[in-house]
Amino acid sequence: MFLRRPVMDIEDWNGVNPIKKESWRTVLILAYQSLGVVYGDLSTSPLYVYKSTFAEDIQHSESNEEIYGVLSFVFWTLTLIPLLKYVFVVLRADDNGEGGTFALYSLLCRHARVSTLPNNQLADEELSEYKNDGIVSSNKGLGLSLRSTLEKHRVLQKILLILALIGTCMVIGDGVLTPAISVFSAVSGLELSMSKEHHQYVEVPVACIILIFLFCLQHYGTHRVGFLFAPVVITWLLCISAIGVYNIFYWNPHVYQALSPYYMYKFLKKTQRGGWMSLGGILLCITGSEAMFADLGHFSQLSIKIAFTCVVYPSLILAYMGQAAYLSKHHIIETDYRIGFYVSVPEKIRWPVLAIAILAAVVGSQAIITGTFSIIKQCSALGCFPRVKIIHTSSKIHGQIYIPEINWTLMLLCLAVTIGFRDTKHISNASGLAVITVMLVTTCLMSLVIILCWHKSVFLAICFIFFFGSVEALYFSASLIKFREGAWVPVALSLIFLIIMNVWHYGTLKKYEFDVQNKVSIDWLLSLSPNLGIKRVRGIGLIHTELVSGIPAIFSHFVTNLPAFHQVLVFLCIKSVPVPHVRPEERFLVGRIGPKEYRLYRCIARYGYHDIHMDDVEFEKDLVCSIAEFIRSQKPESDIKDLEDDEKMTVVGTASTNLDGIRMCDYDYSDSSQMAGTSELREIMSPEIPRKRVRFLLPESPQVDTSTREELQELMEAREAGMAFILGHCYVRAKRGSSLMKRFVINLGYDFLRRNSRGPTYALSLPRASTLEVGMIYHV
């Protein structure tokens, strides 16, 4: 038994993005649902954009040049970045329906050998997901030279990985800052009903209580309260757009003239350095835009585009125009902190709007928290983050997960930021830098995708990175200049997470290299005989290893100290491949080690970075059935994937996909009479009668020869005798002569992370009575 708790069945996933074939009705339903999941953060930005922009760098004068210039910047920023860049370009760069920073990185790894993951195989490139984009790899000219340069230079590959990790770390930092600024800005409406001296003593405790409540709800899962998300966001968007229309017609119908780019020029000419520094506040109007791409796996390109262009974009433009129209007629405002969103709301509806704003802020925070869980799961699957406990909160939607350690860490950091800063000015400076850094990383990776994956001209990629990169670099410089005024927070958080990721990745890589360099030859294994005191005992021995070829050193260490192993020996490797999903029919690679009579097998279970590991009770049965199917149907040489050490690996699906293949049944002997009437299936039975019986049900054709029948019978007898699980428990140490930095990273950093991280998912669910841990020191 592999697991005691129920989890989602991975076989329900069919491996194909179903949205492309759905009707318009389904697309519109998805567009409706995406409003609550994708656009919660982006839709709450009117709460704090103007307030952050006019915090101290510029003043709102009677000439209205400042407010018109800010409105023009907001309009063109929303048009260029979310609408033009993401909706029309970036959303097309999906990795088999998945989006986000790591999706771009895995897309590049598929089209060029730039992955630093050590266990890549040629057989993995035969997966359907590698070929699902329909683009023929035919780089020419500069594109081909760029690809060969990246593949030859290890340093460039590491830089590419670090770039992807920086974007990932900034997303995690945004997961800390977005809930803080959204909730704090929502409750800032209380300031209009009390004096400036008292409102800050009320806002901070109320914001902290809401944040604690938000993070405590995470373990219930989004699906339990998700049905409220879309109505809340739609109500909020209708509310701010209606208020915007009212303010436009009531206060300043000619405010639309400020949409002209000319007002941006006038703004910068008048405000100069102060206007440039205030761009960090204007930048917040696009916070949450990255969610359109990151949450692509839950929806479709068309549904996200429809929701943004038809609902979110016009609502936000009306909201910002309405605020500008109100402020253009109200120049004498008591204090700077009252220039926020609520001052433009009619007094009669301020309290209902405050309630809706708080709900919308909670929804927007929920989206970024869930996105943080998802991206950490991707990093952990690809060996770039320590293993954490991942709980799947939904049995139907594979992307809804909960990570307790990360949830409580985010909560503590979020509370620390809220209590430490106590105003939106510093939090907005921090949030702005995190947002624009992620966008810059996306722009850089997209330029490579245009060349290496889309096979477009280098000139087009240069135009893309120059146009959008220059806009984002302007905002980045304006955010970075406020490093001491709050922008240091995402830099510090990202640096901490980047160190953790790099230390874990480096230690994992060195550990794997040690395994490769010290693996045992097959000849040594085959030379073991009873004359040397080696015994073969009944049962199946399952040896977990990270090697995809060869015999791990941990096994020789085990045999040396305990000279016996099982009659059937299986070397199992559970590996992640740089695709979002692996089809169930392509799950296993099964091969034989050595001659047929030795009963030594290798099984590689492959998973994508968004797959749920098959750690349920069916995995053990699927594993045995895949070996049995491999034994029964030896494929021709042309269909067998060559690996090292002259091993041959065959692709075998799970039991649910091999409908015409071998099936295995566990049953009590007392119930065998009920299962005897199978006329169309032949049965291989064990000669002995144990308490718990196993039988293989074979199809009528093709006929099974005698040697294959004997091998299947021995596998069945071994399965009846039980399975023993042999796990390696390694201690990694830097070898003698290593540099001081390497000893510090391996002996302290990696060892600390290893001792405080979770074990492999499958190891946590193995039965204690049949598990054997073999300790070994790795000198890397």
N, C-alpha and C positions, 0 to 999 in steps of 0.2 A: 504494500500500500504506500502510495506516495503522498497522500494528503488527506487530512481529516475534515477540512472545511470545503464547501462547494465554491467553485469559481466559474467564471464564464467559459463556455465551450468555444475554443478557438476555431473549431471546425465550422461554426456558423458563418465565418467570414468566407466569402467566395473569391476573394483576391482581385476582383474587378470593381472599379469605381462605378457603382450602379447609377449615379446621378446622370451620366451622359445619355442614358437611354430612358430616362423618366419623362413623364408628361409635364406640360406647363403647370398643371395643378400641383404636382409634387415640387416643382421648382419654386413656385410661389409660397408653398408651405415652408420650404426650407429657408426662403428669404425672410419670412415672418419669424421663424425660430432664430435665425442668425442675428436679428436685431437685439435679442436678449443676451446672446452669448458673445458675439463679436464686438458689438458697438456700444456696450455699456460704458466703457472707459472713455471712448471718443465723444460720446454724447454729453458727458458731464463736464467737458472742458470749459463751456461758457461760465461755469461757476467761478473760475479763478483766473482766466486769461487776462482780462482787463485789469483786475486787481493786482496781479503779479507784474504786468507791464508798467503800470504807473506807481509801482511801489516806492521808488526813490530816484530813478535815473532821469525821468522826464516829468514834467508837470502838465496838467490839463489847463490850457490857457483859453481865453475868450476867442482867439482866432480860429479855434477848432482844428488847426493844422495837425496837432498831435493826434487827436482822436480819429481824424480822417485818415491820417497816415497809418495808424495802427490797424484800422479797418481794412485798408487796402492791402497791407501786409498779410493780415489774417485771410482775406479772400484768396489772394494769389498763392499763399502757402497751402491752403486747403485744396486749391485747384491743381497745383503742380505735384505735390507729394502724394496725398492719398488717391486723388482721382487719376492723374496722368501716370504717375510712376507705378503705384500699386495695382490699381484697377486694370489698366491697359497693358502693363508690361510684366510686373513681378508675379502676378497671379498665374501667369502662363508657365512659370518655371516651377511647376509642382513636381514632386518626386512620387509618381504614381498616385496622385491625389493628395499627398501630404505636403505641408508647407512648413516654413520656419527656417531658422539659421542652419540647423543641422541637416534639414532636408536639402538645402542648397549644397552643403558640403558633401553629403552622400551622393548627390547627383553628379558632382564633379569627380568623386571617387569612382563612379561607374564608367565615366567616359574617358578617364585618364587614370593611370596607376599612381595616384598621389596619396593613397591611404597609408597611414602609419600602422594600421592594425596588422599584427604579425601573422595571423592565421588565414590569410587569403588563399583561395584555391582557384584553379582554372575552372573546376566544376561549378563554382558559385556563379560564374559568368553565364552559365547556361540556364539560370533561373529565369522564369518568365518576366519577373519585375525588372531585370536588366534590359529587356528588349521591349518593354511596354510603351516606350515613348514614340516608337515608330520612326525614329530618325536614324538614317544610315551613317555610320561613323566614317566620314570621308573628309577629314581635315586636309586643307591644302595651304601651301604657302606659309604665311606667318602663323596661322593657326596651328599647323603641324609642328613648326619649330617651337612654338610656345608649349605645346603638349610635351614634346620630347625633352625640352628644358626642364619642365616641372618633374618629369619622370626620372631624370638623371640626377638631379640635385636634391639630396636628402634635406638640406637646409631649407630650400623653398617649400618642401612638403611640410616641414615643421612650422614654418611661418604661416602657411595656409591653415594648419590645424589651430595654431594659437589665435589667428584672426577669427576663426569660427568660435573658439572658446571665449574670446573677448566679447563677441556679440551675445553668447550664451550667458556669460556672467552679468552683463548689463541688463539682460532680461530678468535675471534673478534679482538684481538691484532694483529694477522697476517694480518687481513684485513686493518689495518692501515699501517703496515710496508712493506708488499709486494709491493703495488703500489709505495711506496717511493723508495725502493731499485731497483726495476725493471726499472722504468723510469729514475732514476738518473744514473744507470749503463749504460742504453742505450744511453743517451746523453753524457756520458763520452768520447765518440769517438771524441768529439770536442777538447779534450785536445791535440790530436796529431797535430792539425793545428794551435795551438797558445801556447804561453809560459805558464809556470806553474802559474805565477803571475796573468795572465788574465783569464785563462779558468774557474776558480771557480766563477768568477763574471758573467760569461755567462751561465754556466751550471745550477746554482741554479734557476735563473729566467726562463730559458727555461723549466726546469723540473717542476717548479710550474705552468707555463702556461699549460703544457700538463696535469698535474694532475687536474687542475680546469676544463679543457675541458672534461676530462674523467668523472668526477663526475657530470658535468652538463648534460652529455648524458644519465645518468642512468634512468631518468624518461621516456625516449622514449622506454625503454625495450630492452632486448637482441635480441629479434626476429627481430627487424628492421635492425640491422647491423650484426646479427649473421651469416648471409650467408658469410661474409667476414672472419670470424674467422678461419675456417679450412684451406682455401687457404693461409692465412697469416702464420699460424703455420707450415704448410707443406713446404711453401717456405723457412721459416726460418730454419727448420730442414734440408732441402736439402742443404741450403747454408752453414750451419756450418759443416755438414758432408762432403761436397765437399771440403771446406777449410781444414778440418782435414785430409782428404785423401791426398790432395796436400802437406800439411806440413809434413806428415809422409814420403811420398816417396821422397820429395825434400830435407828435412833437416835431418831426422833420421829414416830410415826404421827399425831399431832395437829397437825402442821405445816400441814395444809390450812386450819385456822382463820385462819391469817394472810392468806388470800386476801380476807378481808373488808376493805372500804374503811375501816373504823373504825381499822385499824392504820396507815393512812396519816396519819390525823388525829393519832393518838398519837405517831407518828414525828416529825411536824413540830412538835408541841407540845413535845416533849422536846428535840429537837436544835436547833430554831429556825434561826438563820442557817447553822449548820454543815450541817443537813439540807438546807436549800435549795441550798447550794453542792454538796452531794454528788449532787444530781439530774443533774449533768453526767456522772457515772459510770453512774447508772441508765439514762440516755438510750441508752447503747451497746447495750442489749438489743434495740433496733430498728434498729441499723445494718445496712444491706443490704435494708431493706424497699422502698426506691425501686426496687430491681432487679426487683421483681415487675411494676412498670409499665414500666420502661425496656426490659425484655427481652420485652415482650408480642408483638413482631413475630415472634419465633421459635417461639412456642407459641400457645396460645389462652387466652381468659379462663377457660373451664371447667377446663382442665388445670391452670392455675396455682392456681385456687381449690381444687381437689381436693387438690393436693399440699400446700398450706399448711394447710388445715383438718383434713385427715385424718392427716398425717404430721408436718409441721414444727411446727405450733403445739402439739399435745399433747406432743411430745418435748421441746420447749424448756421448757414449763411443768413437766414432771416433773424435768428437769435442774435448774432453779432451785429447785424445792421440795426436791430431794434435797440440794443444797448447803446450803440454809437449815436443813434438819433436822440435818445433820452439825454445822454451826457452832453450832446452838442447844445442843449438848451438849459443845462444846469452846470454852470461854471463855479458857482459858490457852494462848495460842499464843505461841511464843517471840518472834517479831517480826512486824511488820505485813505484810511481803512474803510471809509464808507463809499468808495468808488466801485465796489464789487457788484456782483450780479443782482443781489436782492434790492438794491436801491432803485433799480429800474422796474421792479415789479410793482404793480398797483397795490396800494396798502390793503385793500379789502381782501385780496387773495394771497397775501404773503404767507400766512400760516399753512394753508393747503399746499402751496408751492414748496414750502420748507419740508413738509412731510414727504412729498413726491421726490424732492431732491435727495433726501436722505436714503430713500429706497433705491433710487437710481444709482447713488454712490455705492451702496452695498452691492448692487448687481454688477457695476463696473469693476469693483474690487474683486468680486468673485471670479470674473473672467481671467484677470491677470494672475490670480493665485492658482487657478486650475492650469493655466498655461505654464506656470513655473513648475508645477508637479510634472507636467508632460515633458518639458525639456530636460529636467533632471533625470527622468526615466530614460530618455534617449541617450544622454551622456553616460549613464550607468551601463546601458546595454552595449555601448561601443567602447567600454573600458576607460572612460574619461572621468568617472566620478565614483567614489566609494559606494559599495552596495548598500542600499537602504531598503526598508520594508515598504513594499508597494501593495496597497489594498485596492482591489477593483470594486468600486461602489455601485456599479451597474452591471446587470447580467445581459444587457442588450447593446449598450454603447461601449465599445472597447476603449475609448479614450478617456473615460471618466475614472480617475484614480485618486487615491489619497495617500500621502506620505507623511506619517506622524512626525518624524524628526524634523522634516523641512517645514511643516505647518507651524509647529511651536517655535522654531527658530525664526521664521518670518514674523510671527506674532510679537515675540520679544523685541526684535529689531524695529518693527513698525511702531510699537509703543515707545521705544527709546527715542526714535526720531520725532514722534509727536510731542512727547513731554520735553525733549531737549530743545527743540526749536520754538514751539508754541505759536508759530505764525506760518502763513502760507508763503511768505517771501522766501525764506531759506529752503523750505521743502520744495517749492517750485524750481528754485535754482538747481537743486539736486536732481529732481525728476527730469528737468529739461536736458541735462547732460546725459543721463541714462538713455532717454528716448532717442536723441540725435546720434549717439554712438552706435546704437543698434541699427539705425537707418544707414549710417555710413558703411558699416560692415556689410549690410545687405547690398548696397550699391557696388561695393568692391567685388563681392562674390558673384553678383549678377553680371558684371562685365566679363568675368571668366566663363560663366554659363553661356553667354551670348556667343563666345568664340568656340569653346570646347564642346558644348552640348547642342547648341542650336546651329553651329557651323556657319555663323554669319561672319561678315567681314570684320577685321580688326578696327577699321574706321568707325563702324557702327558702335562697337563697344567703347571706343574712345569718346565718341560723341555722348554716349549714355553716361559714362562716369564723369565726363567734364561738365555736362549740363546739370545733372542732379547732384553730383559731388560738390560742385561749386556752391550751389544753394545750401546744401547741408553743411559744408565747411564754414560758411558764413555764420550759420546758427551755432555750429560747434564752437567757433572762436568766441562768440558772444556768451555762451554758457560757461566755457572754460575760464574766462576772465573773472568769473565770480567763484573761483575755486575756494577762497577763504570764507565766502558767504553762503556755504551750504553745498556747493558743487563737489566738495571733497568727499561727501558721503558715498555716492555711487562709485567713485574711484577707489575708495578704501574697501568697500564691500566687494567690488569686482576683483581687486588685487588679492583679497583673502581667498575668494572662491577660485581664482585663477591659479594661485599657488597650490591649493588643495587638488585641483584637477590635474595640474602638471606633475605634481609629486606622485599621485596615484597612477597616472598614465605611464610615467617613467618607471616606477617600480614594477608595474604589471608587465611592461615591455621587457625589462631586464630579467624578470622571473621567467617569462616565456623563452627568452634567448638562452637562459641556463638549461631549460628543459630540452631545447633543440640541440644544444651542444653536448648534452650528457645523455641523450636518449640511447637506448640499448639496441643493438642490432638484432634482427630477427633470427640470425644464425645462433646467437647466444641463447635465445628463448627455445629454439627448436632442439638445441643440444641438451636441454634439461631432460633427464631420464630417471627412471626408478633406481638405476645404478648409482646415481649421485644422491640418493636419499630423498628425491622429490616425489611427493605423493599427489595423485589426482583424486580429489574427493567429490562426492555427489553434489549436484546443484549447479547453479549459474553464478559465476563470479563477475560482478559488474564493477569495473575499474574506471573511475572518473578521471579524465585527463583533459588538458587543454591542447594537446598535440593532435594534429590531424593526420600524422603519419609517424611511424616508428613506435617503439616501446618506451614509455616514460621511465625515468630513473627511479621514480617512486616505487615501481613494480619490482625492479631488481633489488631495491632496498627491502621490500617486503619479503620476497622469496629468500633472500639471504638470511633473514632473521627467523622466518617461519617457512621452512621448506615444503610447502604444499600449496596447490591451487586447484581450482574446481575443474570438473570434467568438461564444462563449457565456459570459456572465458570471453568476455565482451569488453572491449575498450571503448568507452562511451565519451564522446566529446560533444558538449552543448555549446554551440558557438553562435555569435551574432554576425549577421552579414549586413552590408551597407545598403539595405533596401527597407522600406517600411513594413512589408509583409512577405512571408513565404507561403506559397500555396500548400495546403495539406498534402496534396499528391506529390509534392516535391520536398517533403519535410525531411526524410532520412536519406543519408548516403550509407550504404551497407557494403562491406567488403570482407574478404577472407584474408587472414594472415597465415602464411605458410601453407603446408599441404592440407588437404581436405580432412585427413584423419586426425589432425591435432585439435580440431574444433575450436579454433581461435578466430574471433570476428572483431571487426571494427565497425562502429556505428556512430555517425555524425548527425546530430539533430540540429537543424539550422532554423534560426529565428530572425525575423526582421526587428528593427528597433521599436516598432509599434506593436509587435506581437505579444500576446500573453503566453508565457511559458506553460507548456502542458505539464503542470505539476499536480494534476489530479490523478485519481485512481486508474484512469485509462492509459496513462503513459506507459506503465509497466507492460500492459497487454499489447499496446501498439509497438513497443520495442521488440518484444518476443515475436509478434506477428510479422514485423518487418524482416527479421532474421529468417523466419520460416519461409516467407515469400521469396527472399533472396535465394535460399537453398532450393526451393521448388523450381523457380524460373530463372535459371542462369541465362543471362542475356548474351547476344552475340558480341564479338569484340568491338564492333563499331558503336555499340550503345553503352560501352563501359568507359568510365572516366579514369584516366591514368593518373596515379599519384606517385609519390616517392616510394622507394624500396620495393618496386615492382608490385605494389598492391593495386587491385582493381576494385573500383567502387561503383555500385549500381544505385540509381535513384529509385527509392521505394517510398510510396505514400503511406499514410496512416491507414488503420484498419477500416475506417469509415469510407475511404476513397477506393480501396481495393475490393469492390463488390464482387468481383469474379475471382478473387484470390483466396488465400487461406484465412480461416476464422478460427479463433480459439475460444473454448468454453471452459469455465471453471464450474464444477458441480460436485455435490456430495454423491458418494457411491450409492446411497440409498435411493437417490432420485434418478439413477441411470436408466431405469426401465421406462421413464417418461420420455427419454430422449433417444430411444432406440429405433424409432420409426422414421428415419431419414432415408428415403428411397433414392433421392437424387444426389446425395452426398455420401462419399466414402469416409470412413473414420479410422484414424490411426489410434490404437489403444495401447496403453502400457500393460505389460504382462502381469505386473503386480497390482494389488488393490489397496492403495493408501486411503487414508480417511478423506483426503481432498483430492479429487481427480482432475486431470487436465486432458482435453482432447483437441486435436486439430481437425477441422472440417475442410476437406479438399474438394475442389471442383472435379467433375467427371473427366474432363480433358484439359490439358494433355495428360497422357499416362505418366505416372511417376515410376522411375526405374528403381531397382533394388537398393543401390547405394544412396540415392536421395531419400528413399523411405527409411533406411537405417539412420541416416543423419537426422531426419525429422523426429524419428522415435527417440533418439538420444536427447535431442533438444527438449522434447516433451517430458521425458523422464527427469531431466535436470530441472525443468520448470516445476514439476511436481515436488521435487526435493526441496525447492525453495531458492531464493536469491539472496546472495550476500553482497553488500555494498562496501567497496573499499575506497575510502577517501584519503586524499593527501592533506596533511596538515603541515604546511611548510613555514619555516622561519627564515626570512630573507635577511642576509647580512652582507655588507660590502666586503669584498675580498681584500686581503692584505695588499698594501701598496696603493690603495685607492686614495684619491684626493680628499682633502678635508670636506669640501662641498658634497662630494658623493657620499661620504660616510654620514654626514649630517642628514642628507635627504633620505638615504636608505635606512640607516640604523635608528633614526629618530622619527623623521617625518612619515615615511611609508609604514614603518612598524607601528606607529601610533594610530594611523588611519586603519591599518589592517586589523588591529586589536579592537577597535571601536566601531567597525563596520559590520554589517550583517554578513552571514555566510551565504553561499549560493542558495537560491530558492529551493532547488531540489534537495540540498543537504538538510534543510530545516524540517522537511517532511518525511525523511527516511525513518523507518522503524529502528529504534535504538538497539533492539536485541540482535539485529542482523547487520549492523553497521560496524565497520572496523576502520579506525583512523590510523594512518601511518605517518608518523612525524619524521621530518627531514629538514636539515639546515641547507639553505641555498646560499652559496657564496658567489655573489654576482659582481 
